[in-house]
Amino acid sequence: MSRLPTPLMLVGTADTLSQLAALFRLSPELPQPLGGLLVGPGRPRDLDILGHLPDLPHIAAHHRPAAAVVCLPEAMRHERQAALAILHELGIHPIEIPPLADQLTSGSVQSRGPAPLQPTIRWEELINRTPYDIDRAAISRLLENQCVLITGAGGSIGSEIARIVAGFRPSLLVLMERSENALFEINRQIAARFPSVPRKALLHDVVDVQSTRRRILECAPHAIFHAAAHKHVPLMEEHPSDAMTNNVTGTRNVAEAALEAGAAHFVLISSDKAVNPTSVMGASKRLAELFIQGLQKHGPTGTRFSMVRFGNVLGSAGSVIPIWSAQLSEGGPVTITDPRMTRYFMTIPEAASLVILAATLPSPPGEAPVYVLDMGEPVRILDLAARFIAAHGFTPRVITTEHADDFDWPFPLALAPGRPPMDIVFTGIRPGEKLFEQLAYDSELLLPTPYPGINAWTGEGHPVDIHAMARDLAGITSAADHTAVHRFIRKYLPEIRGGLAQKLAG
């Protein structure tokens, strides 16, 4: 079992706290908890109660727990999500354990024995990264008493931006999201954690140009963070028209509405996949960047447009961490596409904080800067998987690979006592994927900004006629013609090389 961080507190109902208290009392290898945070009625046996959910900030300040074991039944999923959100906000690392009753009724208890406690994993330790300090005063000057609108507010980055913005007391927080469930959840979280912050939840798809214009004009936001996007590379290879519609047309709709509404700031959340794109998704993000730069150069100057590029964020929906977690819970194996693959990583809170901070930076008139977050050194996915597996109490194991001579395996192949093996299987690189990513083009000059962790490139991409682009885009997205999408990419991204260029020419 992984060593649990201390001091430690327990979070649960009266029944689950009683069960946890007995487990910790009878297990000398486990640290003794500070006490319990009670969710719901009743009183647990043999455990001091520190308080209830609303008392968590006071408990954190007084006792300074490093972690909390959370054991709440599936029927209390809203309370569980609220507890996890508050723990995250307070910097207390959650360790989730499903109640025994849930395990029995779901059939998740296996004959091979009970599952070990889910360990606390510090994401920054998985990637050997120390997060940058954030200039909170600068962010406060940008957000306090201002209307802030976030598109894609229910996504991994959008929801984190929303939580951060809410903490700076905006006059109105507008949550724009097309997924009903995602919008419900982020709206509920904000209401629970920041009840005094005025908010508006808009169930809306930014692809709808007239509705987007009307809603943004009604809100008249001071700042817009545009996080709505399709991001999954393999899916967008199969649905290129949808990639262009959401990522390029949606960006155009929000940006033009921002201009008309007189927004002071517009920030596009971009991606390292926009650099030398080898996928339709990456091409769509690069085209969105070029449109924003053209709009800033040739349009009115009332809105300051900027873009922020970064790599992968740990734990985001559909990324490797939740996939690996599901694979571990199912008994493995853990899958990786290629042992040579590397990626840039940072945590969701750090990425979202730096995105907001980038909006405070000045820029020359007529230029829409591309800000590139300092992601540190690229991380080999195989190393990340091995550390993740080891943190869960298993011994990572690779049996064979066609690229066995291309990488060093730094982890012991012999099983450690009490650590069963967990196999790693290589599935092969998927269409549109790269072995490694870049954060900037070779021709781009990255300059430091006043804020560590944020670099700026204020040069200009190749000139784009944004009006012609908009006309062409309307034609291809309405027809949903893959060939037309490929012609569009070739026309506006002539620099594309490699596999994507060959595919587009086919």
C-alpha positions in Angstrom: 0.0 0.0 0.0 1.2 3.5 -0.8 2.2 5.6 2.1 -0.7 7.9 3.1 0.1 11.6 3.6 -0.4 13.0 7.0 -2.1 14.7 8.8 -5.2 12.9 7.5 -8.9 13.4 7.9 -11.9 11.3 7.1 -15.1 12.4 5.2 -18.3 10.4 5.1 -21.7 9.6 6.5 -22.1 8.3 10.1 -22.0 4.7 8.9 -19.0 5.0 6.5 -17.1 7.1 9.1 -17.7 4.3 11.7 -16.3 1.7 9.2 -13.3 3.8 8.3 -12.6 4.5 12.0 -12.6 0.8 12.7 -10.3 0.1 9.7 -7.7 2.7 10.8 -7.9 1.6 14.4 -7.3 -2.0 13.5 -4.5 -1.3 11.0 -1.3 -0.3 12.8 0.4 0.5 9.4 -2.1 3.3 8.8 -1.8 6.8 10.3 -4.4 7.8 12.8 -6.8 10.4 11.4 -7.4 13.8 12.9 -11.1 13.1 13.0 -14.1 13.0 10.7 -16.1 15.5 8.6 -19.7 14.3 8.9 -21.9 14.5 5.8 -25.6 14.0 6.7 -27.3 13.1 10.0 -26.2 10.8 12.8 -23.0 10.3 14.7 -20.2 7.8 13.9 -18.8 5.5 16.5 -15.3 6.0 18.0 -14.4 9.0 16.0 -14.1 12.7 16.8 -16.2 14.9 14.6 -14.4 18.0 13.3 -17.5 19.5 11.7 -19.7 19.4 8.7 -19.2 20.3 5.0 -19.7 24.1 5.5 -17.0 23.9 8.2 -14.3 22.6 5.9 -12.5 25.9 5.3 -12.2 26.5 9.0 -11.1 22.9 9.6 -8.4 23.2 7.0 -7.1 26.5 8.5 -7.1 25.1 12.0 -5.9 21.5 11.5 -4.1 21.8 8.1 -4.8 18.3 6.8 -2.7 17.1 3.9 -5.3 14.7 2.6 -8.8 13.4 3.2 -10.2 9.9 2.8 -13.6 10.4 1.2 -16.2 7.6 1.6 -19.6 8.6 0.4 -22.3 6.3 -1.2 -23.3 6.7 -4.9 -26.7 8.0 -3.7 -24.9 11.1 -2.3 -22.9 11.8 -5.5 -23.8 15.6 -5.4 -22.5 15.9 -1.8 -19.4 13.9 -2.8 -18.7 16.1 -5.8 -19.2 19.2 -3.6 -16.7 17.8 -1.0 -14.2 17.0 -3.6 -14.5 20.4 -5.2 -13.9 22.2 -1.8 -11.0 19.9 -0.9 -9.4 20.7 -4.3 -9.9 24.4 -3.7 -8.3 24.2 -0.3 -5.3 22.2 -1.5 -6.3 19.0 0.4 -5.7 15.9 -1.6 -8.7 13.5 -1.7 -8.4 9.7 -1.4 -11.7 8.2 -2.6 -12.9 4.8 -1.3 -16.3 3.5 -2.3 -18.4 2.3 0.6 -18.5 -1.5 1.0 -22.2 -1.6 0.4 -21.7 0.1 -3.0 -19.0 -2.4 -3.9 -21.2 -5.3 -3.0 -24.3 -4.1 -4.9 -22.3 -3.1 -8.0 -20.4 -6.4 -8.1 -17.1 -4.6 -8.0 -15.7 -6.8 -5.2 -13.5 -9.4 -6.9 -12.5 -12.8 -5.5 -8.9 -11.9 -5.8 -9.2 -9.8 -2.6 -10.0 -6.3 -1.6 -8.7 -3.4 -3.6 -6.1 -1.2 -1.9 -6.8 2.3 -0.7 -6.8 4.7 -3.7 -3.7 6.7 -3.1 -3.3 10.4 -3.1 -1.5 11.4 -6.3 0.1 14.8 -6.5 -0.1 15.5 -10.2 2.9 17.8 -10.2 5.0 15.0 -8.7 3.9 12.7 -11.5 5.5 15.1 -14.0 8.3 16.4 -11.8 6.9 19.9 -12.0 6.8 22.8 -9.6 3.8 25.1 -10.4 4.5 28.7 -11.0 3.4 31.3 -8.5 0.5 33.4 -9.8 0.2 37.2 -9.5 -3.2 37.3 -7.9 -3.2 41.1 -7.7 -3.0 41.4 -11.4 -5.8 38.9 -11.9 -7.9 40.8 -9.3 -7.5 44.0 -11.3 -8.8 42.2 -14.4 -11.7 40.4 -12.9 -13.0 42.1 -9.8 -16.4 43.7 -10.2 -16.4 42.9 -13.9 -18.7 40.7 -16.1 -16.7 37.6 -17.2 -18.0 35.1 -19.8 -16.6 31.6 -20.3 -17.5 29.4 -23.2 -17.0 25.7 -22.8 -17.5 26.4 -19.1 -18.3 22.8 -18.3 -15.1 21.4 -19.7 -11.9 20.6 -17.8 -10.2 24.0 -18.5 -13.4 26.0 -18.7 -14.7 24.8 -15.4 -11.4 25.5 -13.7 -11.3 29.0 -15.2 -14.9 29.5 -13.9 -13.9 28.4 -10.3 -10.9 30.7 -10.3 -12.8 33.7 -11.7 -15.6 33.2 -9.1 -13.0 33.6 -6.4 -12.2 37.1 -7.6 -15.7 38.5 -7.1 -16.9 39.3 -10.6 -20.0 41.4 -11.0 -21.4 38.6 -13.1 -20.1 35.2 -14.1 -21.6 33.9 -17.3 -21.2 30.1 -17.8 -21.8 29.2 -21.5 -21.9 25.5 -22.3 -23.7 23.3 -24.8 -23.7 20.1 -22.6 -26.7 20.2 -20.3 -25.1 17.9 -17.7 -21.7 19.7 -17.7 -23.5 23.1 -17.4 -25.6 21.9 -14.5 -22.6 20.6 -12.6 -20.4 23.7 -12.9 -23.3 25.9 -12.1 -24.1 23.8 -9.0 -20.4 23.9 -7.9 -20.2 27.7 -8.3 -23.5 28.1 -6.4 -22.3 25.9 -3.5 -18.8 27.4 -3.2 -19.4 31.0 -4.1 -23.1 31.7 -3.2 -22.6 35.5 -3.2 -21.3 35.6 -6.8 -24.0 36.6 -9.4 -24.0 34.1 -12.2 -25.9 33.1 -15.3 -25.9 29.6 -16.8 -26.5 29.7 -20.6 -27.2 26.4 -22.3 -25.8 27.4 -25.7 -23.8 26.2 -28.7 -21.4 28.9 -30.0 -21.9 27.5 -33.5 -25.2 29.3 -33.6 -24.1 32.7 -34.9 -27.3 34.7 -34.3 -27.9 33.3 -30.8 -24.3 33.8 -29.9 -24.3 37.4 -30.9 -27.6 38.1 -29.0 -26.5 36.4 -25.8 -23.1 38.1 -25.7 -24.6 41.5 -26.5 -27.1 41.0 -23.6 -24.3 40.2 -21.2 -21.8 42.8 -22.4 -18.9 41.0 -20.8 -15.6 42.8 -19.9 -13.6 39.6 -20.6 -14.3 36.4 -22.6 -12.4 33.2 -22.2 -13.2 31.0 -25.2 -12.6 27.4 -24.1 -15.3 25.7 -26.2 -13.7 23.3 -28.6 -13.5 19.8 -29.9 -10.2 18.4 -28.8 -10.0 14.6 -29.4 -7.6 14.0 -32.3 -8.8 10.6 -33.6 -12.5 11.6 -33.5 -11.9 14.8 -35.4 -10.0 12.8 -38.1 -13.4 11.0 -38.7 -15.5 14.2 -38.3 -13.4 17.0 -40.0 -16.4 19.2 -40.7 -17.4 19.2 -37.1 -13.9 20.1 -36.1 -14.0 23.2 -38.4 -17.5 24.1 -37.4 -16.9 24.1 -33.7 -13.3 25.2 -33.5 -13.1 27.7 -36.3 -16.7 28.9 -36.9 -17.4 28.9 -33.2 -14.3 31.0 -32.5 -15.3 33.4 -35.3 -18.8 33.8 -33.9 -17.7 34.5 -30.3 -14.9 36.8 -31.4 -17.0 39.0 -33.7 -19.7 39.2 -31.0 -17.0 40.2 -28.5 -16.0 43.1 -30.8 -19.6 44.2 -31.2 -20.3 44.0 -27.5 -17.2 46.1 -26.7 -15.5 43.4 -24.6 -12.1 44.6 -23.4 -10.4 41.2 -23.5 -10.9 38.0 -25.6 -8.7 35.0 -24.9 -8.7 32.0 -27.2 -7.6 28.7 -25.5 -5.4 27.1 -28.2 -3.2 24.1 -28.2 0.3 22.8 -28.9 -1.3 20.7 -31.6 -1.8 24.0 -33.6 2.0 24.0 -34.3 3.0 22.1 -37.5 -0.4 20.3 -37.3 -0.5 16.7 -38.3 -4.2 16.3 -37.5 -7.5 18.0 -38.5 -8.0 19.0 -34.9 -4.6 20.7 -34.8 -5.3 22.4 -38.2 -8.6 23.7 -36.9 -6.9 25.3 -33.8 -4.2 26.9 -36.1 -6.9 28.3 -38.4 -8.7 29.7 -35.4 -5.5 31.4 -34.3 -5.0 32.9 -37.8 -8.6 34.2 -37.9 -8.1 35.9 -34.5 -4.8 37.5 -35.7 -6.5 38.7 -38.9 -9.5 40.1 -37.0 -7.3 42.0 -34.6 -5.2 43.5 -37.4 -8.0 44.6 -39.7 -10.9 45.0 -37.4 -11.8 47.6 -34.8 -9.3 48.0 -31.9 -11.7 48.1 -28.9 -11.1 44.5 -28.0 -7.7 43.1 -27.1 -7.4 39.6 -28.6 -4.9 37.1 -27.4 -4.3 33.3 -27.6 -2.8 30.9 -25.1 -1.1 27.7 -26.3 -0.3 24.9 -23.9 0.1 21.1 -24.0 -1.8 18.4 -22.1 -3.3 18.9 -18.7 -3.3 16.1 -16.3 -6.7 14.6 -15.4 -8.8 16.3 -18.0 -11.8 14.5 -19.5 -10.7 11.9 -22.0 -7.0 12.3 -21.3 -4.7 9.5 -20.2 -5.1 9.7 -16.5 -8.9 9.0 -16.3 -8.4 6.3 -19.0 -5.6 4.6 -17.0 -7.6 4.9 -13.8 -10.5 3.0 -15.5 -8.1 0.4 -16.8 -6.5 -0.1 -13.4 -10.0 -0.5 -11.8 -10.8 -3.1 -14.4 -7.6 -5.1 -13.6 -5.6 -3.8 -16.6 -3.7 -3.7 -18.8 -2.7 -0.1 -19.1 -2.5 1.0 -22.8 0.0 3.4 -24.4 0.1 4.1 -28.1 3.9 4.1 -28.6 6.8 3.8 -26.0 8.7 6.7 -27.7 5.8 9.2 -27.4 6.4 12.3 -25.4 4.0 15.1 -24.4 4.1 18.4 -22.5 2.1 18.4 -19.3 0.9 20.7 -16.5 -1.9 20.5 -14.0 -5.4 21.9 -14.7 -5.3 24.6 -12.0 -1.9 25.9 -13.1 -2.9 26.0 -16.8 -6.2 27.8 -16.0 -4.4 30.3 -13.7 -1.8 31.1 -16.3 -4.4 31.5 -19.0 -6.2 34.2 -16.9 -2.9 35.8 -16.0 -2.0 36.1 -19.7 -5.1 38.2 -20.3 -3.6 40.9 -18.1 -0.5 41.4 -20.3 -0.4 44.4 -22.6 0.1 44.0 -26.4 1.0 46.4 -29.2 -1.9 47.9 -31.1 -3.2 45.8 -33.9 -1.5 42.6 -32.8 -3.0 39.5 -31.2 -0.2 37.9 -29.3 0.2 34.1 -29.0 1.2 33.4 -25.4 2.9 30.1 -24.9 2.9 28.5 -21.4 6.2 27.2 -20.1 5.4 23.5 -19.9 8.9 22.5 -18.8 10.5 19.5 -20.4 8.4 17.0 -22.4 7.5 13.9 -20.4 7.7 10.4 -21.9 4.2 8.8 -21.7 5.7 5.5 -20.8 7.5 7.0 -17.7 4.3 8.8 -16.7 2.3 5.5 -16.9 4.9 3.7 -14.9 4.9 6.3 -12.1 1.1 6.3 -12.2 0.9 2.5 -11.9 3.5 2.5 -9.1 1.6 5.2 -7.2 -1.4 2.8 -7.2 0.6 0.0 -5.5 1.5 -2.1 -8.6 4.7 -3.0 -10.3 4.7 -1.6 -13.9 5.7 -4.3 -16.4 6.5 -4.2 -20.1 6.9 -7.7 -21.6 7.8 -7.0 -25.2 7.7 -4.2 -27.7 8.8 -3.7 -31.3 10.7 -0.6 -30.1 12.5 -2.3 -27.3 15.9 -0.9 -28.4 14.6 2.7 -28.6 14.0 3.4 -24.9 15.5 2.7 -21.5 13.2 1.0 -19.0 14.0 2.7 -15.6 11.7 0.6 -13.5 12.5 -2.8 -11.9 11.1 -5.8 -13.6 11.2 -7.9 -10.4 8.0 -7.7 -8.4 8.2 -5.7 -5.2 6.6 -7.3 -2.1 2.9 -6.6 -2.0 3.0 -4.9 -5.4 1.3 -7.2 -8.0 2.3 -6.7 -11.7 0.4 -4.4 -14.0 1.1 -4.9 -17.7 1.6 -2.0 -20.1 0.5 -2.7 -23.6 1.4 -0.7 -26.7 -1.5 -0.2 -29.1 0.2 1.7 -32.0 0.0 5.4 -32.9 -3.4 6.6 -34.1 -4.2 8.7 -37.2 -3.3 12.3 -36.7 -1.1 11.7 -33.6 2.5 12.9 -33.3 5.3 11.2 -31.4 6.2 14.6 -29.9 4.6 18.0 -29.8 5.9 21.5 -30.3 4.8 24.7 -28.6 6.0 27.1 -31.3 7.0 27.1 -34.9 10.7 27.2 -35.7 10.2 30.6 -37.2 8.5 32.0 -34.1 10.6 34.0 -31.6 9.4 33.5 -28.1 10.1 36.3 -25.7 9.7 36.3 -21.9 6.9 38.3 -20.3 6.9 39.9 -16.9 5.3 36.7 -15.6 7.4 33.5 -15.2 5.7 30.7 -17.0 4.3 32.8 -19.9 6.2 33.5 -23.1 5.0 35.7 -25.9 5.3 35.6 -29.7 4.0 38.8 -31.1 5.0 38.2 -34.7 2.5 37.6 -37.6 1.5 34.4 -39.3 1.1 34.3 -43.0 -1.6 36.8 -44.1 -5.1 35.5 -44.2 -8.1 37.2 -45.8 -10.6 36.6 -42.9 -13.6 37.5 -45.0 -12.7 35.0 -47.7 -12.0 32.4 -45.0 -15.4 33.0 -43.4 -17.1 32.6 -46.8 -15.3 29.4 -47.6 -15.8 28.1 -44.1 -19.6 28.6 -44.3 -19.7 26.6 -47.5 -17.7 23.6 -46.3 -19.3 23.3 -42.9 -22.9 23.4 -44.2 -22.1 20.7 -46.7 -20.3 18.4 -44.3 -18.0 17.4 -47.2 -14.7 15.8 -46.0 -13.0 16.6 -49.3 -14.1 20.2 -49.2 -12.7 20.4 -45.6 -9.4 19.0 -46.8 -9.3 21.6 -49.7 -10.0 24.4 -47.2 -7.1 23.3 -44.9 -4.7 23.1 -47.9 -5.7 26.6 -49.0 -5.3 28.4 -45.7 -2.5 26.3 -44.2 -0.1 25.9 -47.1 2.8 25.2 -44.7 1.4 21.8 -43.7 3.8 19.0 -44.3 4.1 15.3 -43.5 1.3 12.8 -43.1 -1.6 15.3 -42.9 -0.4 17.0 -46.2 -0.4 13.6 -47.9 -3.8 12.8 -46.6 -5.2 16.1 -47.7 -3.7 15.6 -51.2 -5.2 12.2 -51.5 
